[in-house]
């Protein structure tokens, strides 16, 4: 499949939700590894969060998370920290 090409070019469609995931891998001088992630969800229409009194506008992040993992091995022991940003 061609990147960013619709799977069915002749079908009419409307974007409802966009989830973007990115991972970056680092090697540290102390011999450990870090994996940084970024997860962002956006809706293309206004939406209401649970317990919210007003709608969030189209394009406002539903999730904007940045988990970070510190590893002894890239697929071994690890400690994970997590932070959320942009969700006011």
Phi, psi and omega in degrees: 000140177284133181303135179067008177271136177297143182294333179229084187305332184275348182278134175282138181207161181228128179295128178252324189208138179233119176249125180244128180233130177226143176232138175231139184243135182229146170253131183261157179297337180277008177089356178269167179239149174238139174239118177256134178241161173217126179234124178225130175245135176223145174253149183270009180218159177300147180212156180248127175283156174302138178069003179274149179267340181231158176288149169272141183288158175304138179088348178288138181298130172277318174226139174216087188246147179226078177286144176231135179239134174252126188233146169283326176228155182298334178231038180234219182300146181202159170239138186241135169243162185211141175219144176249138180225154171077021183246047180280000000 
